[in-house]
Each structure stands twice: as C-alpha cells, then as structure tokens.
Amino acid sequence: MQYVYILRSKKDGTLYTGCTHDVSERLKLHNAKRVASTTNRIPLELIYYEAYLHKDDAFRREKFLKTGWGRNYIKKTLQAVLQKQKN
C-alpha cells in the first residue's frame, strides 16, 4: 500500500501533503525534524490520508492535491477539521 497524507502544523496552521508507504513512521520523521521541508513547522498532526494499491496512483494524487484544484478539494473536504484550528 502507498498513502497520500496531509499534515497540519500546530505551530502555524500550514498544510503539508506527502506520499509514503508507512504513514505513522513518516509522521514520526516529520516531528523529529528529519524532513527538511517541515523542520520549522513542528509539531505536525495527521489530518487526512488516502490509500492506494500502486505507488504511481498515489504520486499522481499527491501531485493533484498540490495544485490549486487540489487545495480547493482539501478545503471543501476538510472544512470541519480546518475550521477547528481557527477556533
């Protein structure tokens, strides 16, 4: 299995989208400052993930979620979770 995941920074509320075969291990690496792109945004929490049988499908989905259309999809799909952070 391959997973596309979205993390939210508890520090500044920014989102990070990534792809991995082990979501819990990857989250640990992010929070241990072992992923350069999120080092200054820890702590991070997992707010969403999708599972795929083939890594090509997962990477294609990750790429889509990083586009404007994908960010709109995330905002609409995760309204309650994203609103919670503002309150």
C-alpha positions as CSV (number, residue, x, y, z in Angstrom):
1,M,0.0,0.0,0.0
2,Q,1.0,3.6,-0.7
3,Y,-0.5,6.5,1.1
4,V,-1.1,10.2,0.3
5,Y,-1.3,12.2,3.5
6,I,-1.9,15.7,4.7
7,L,-0.3,17.1,7.8
8,R,-1.2,20.3,9.6
9,S,1.3,22.4,11.6
10,K,0.1,23.1,15.1
11,K,2.6,26.0,15.1
12,D,1.2,28.0,12.2
13,G,-1.7,26.0,10.6
14,T,0.0,25.4,7.3
15,L,-0.6,22.1,5.4
16,Y,1.9,19.7,4.0
17,T,1.0,17.0,1.5
18,G,3.2,13.9,1.0
19,C,3.3,10.3,-0.1
20,T,4.7,7.2,1.8
21,H,4.2,3.5,2.4
22,D,4.1,4.0,6.2
23,V,2.1,7.0,7.5
24,S,2.9,6.6,11.2
25,E,6.6,6.3,10.6
26,R,6.6,9.2,8.3
27,L,4.8,11.4,10.8
28,K,7.4,10.4,13.4
29,L,10.2,11.5,11.0
30,H,8.5,14.8,10.3
31,N,8.1,15.6,14.0
32,A,11.7,14.5,14.7
33,K,12.9,17.2,12.3
34,R,14.2,14.7,9.9
35,V,12.2,16.1,6.9
36,A,13.8,19.3,5.7
37,S,10.6,20.9,4.3
38,T,8.7,20.7,7.6
39,T,11.5,21.3,10.1
40,N,10.4,24.8,11.1
41,R,6.7,23.8,11.3
42,I,6.6,21.1,14.0
43,P,4.6,19.9,15.8
44,L,2.6,18.3,13.0
45,E,-0.6,16.3,13.1
46,L,-2.1,14.0,10.6
47,I,-5.5,15.3,9.4
48,Y,-6.1,13.2,6.3
49,Y,-4.8,10.2,4.3
50,E,-5.8,8.1,1.3
51,A,-4.6,4.5,0.5
52,Y,-3.6,3.3,-3.0
53,L,-2.5,-0.1,-4.2
54,H,0.0,1.3,-6.7
55,K,2.6,4.0,-6.0
56,D,2.1,5.6,-9.4
57,D,-1.6,6.3,-8.5
58,A,-0.6,7.7,-5.1
59,F,2.1,10.0,-6.6
60,R,-0.4,11.2,-9.2
61,R,-2.9,12.0,-6.5
62,E,-0.3,13.8,-4.4
63,K,0.7,15.9,-7.4
64,F,-3.0,16.8,-7.9
65,L,-3.6,17.8,-4.3
66,K,-0.7,20.3,-4.6
67,T,-2.4,22.1,-7.4
68,G,-5.0,24.9,-7.0
69,W,-7.8,22.5,-7.8
70,G,-6.4,20.0,-5.2
71,R,-6.1,22.7,-2.5
72,N,-9.7,23.6,-3.2
73,Y,-10.7,20.0,-2.8
74,I,-8.9,19.8,0.5
75,K,-10.6,22.9,1.8
76,K,-14.0,21.6,0.9
77,T,-13.4,18.1,2.1
78,L,-11.8,19.0,5.4
79,Q,-14.0,22.0,6.3
80,A,-14.7,20.9,9.9
81,V,-11.1,20.0,10.6
82,L,-9.7,23.2,9.1
83,Q,-12.3,25.3,10.9
84,K,-11.4,23.7,14.2
85,Q,-7.9,25.1,14.0
86,K,-9.2,28.6,13.7
87,N,-11.4,28.4,16.8
